[in-house]
Structure formats: structure tokens, C-alpha cells
Amino acid sequence: EVQLVESGGGLVQAGGSLRLSCAASGFTFNDYSIGWFRQAPGKEREGVGCISNSDFSTEYSDSVKGRFTISSDNAKNTVYLQMNDLKVEDTAIYYCTAAWERSGYGCFAEALEDADALTDYWGRGSQVTVSA
């Protein structure tokens, strides 16, 4: 059974940092890309970033570039989303996703817009709240 379990969310003041983890099981981790998406109340889902576990390439949305960093520990089957200089507008539920890397699927810039390319599987989400 495929599982993606997010952890590390919480409440932080603006300017602070949080690190989310996505622990994966049930599939061959190295053959998959992992994505991070978020959704705030009343807003559309937004692609935050992704990482390819085959070549460790990453992509980020313009809204988080320079502040967020995605890394992967293939030995632990875990992907991390380090979030620095958090802003109130980063408040959302953050989801990790996984997609088997094949033609048209995986971590590339357009995949953050076309969520289907990164979402064979979804986690349940982790709440991040940034206070002013």
C-alpha cells in the first residue's frame, strides 16, 4: 500500500522557519518524483515545488523561490520542504505527492501547473499557519 505521510507543520510567526517532512512507503522511491502542493481557504491549489528522486533536480514556484528548499533522503524514503522567511500568505495545508517518472510525468516546471504530472498519489496534508 502506498503511503505519503506529512509531518512538521504548525504555527510560526512571520519571518520564521518550518521544515515539513514527507515519509513515503509502498513504492520504489528512487523511481518517483515528489511534489509539494498547498491550498489555502478560499484559494486554488498551488504547486510549491518538486524534486526528482532519480537525478535530484528541483523546481519551485515563483512565490517560494529563494525561500523554500526541497531535499530528499533516499535512504530514509523521505523528502523535506525547508521553509524560511515565512509570510502570512504561506498559510495553507501542504500536501506531498508522488508520481512515477515516465513520459509526461515527474518533476519539471510545467508539472507545478499541471498537477496531474506529479500526483499519482497524495498525502493527507499538514497545516502550516503563519501569524503576523
Helices and strands as residue ranges (DSSP letters): E 3-7, E 10-13, E 18-25, G 29-31, E 32-39, E 46-52, E 58-60, E 68-73, E 78-83, G 88-90, E 92-100, G 109-112, G 115-118, E 121-122, E 126-131
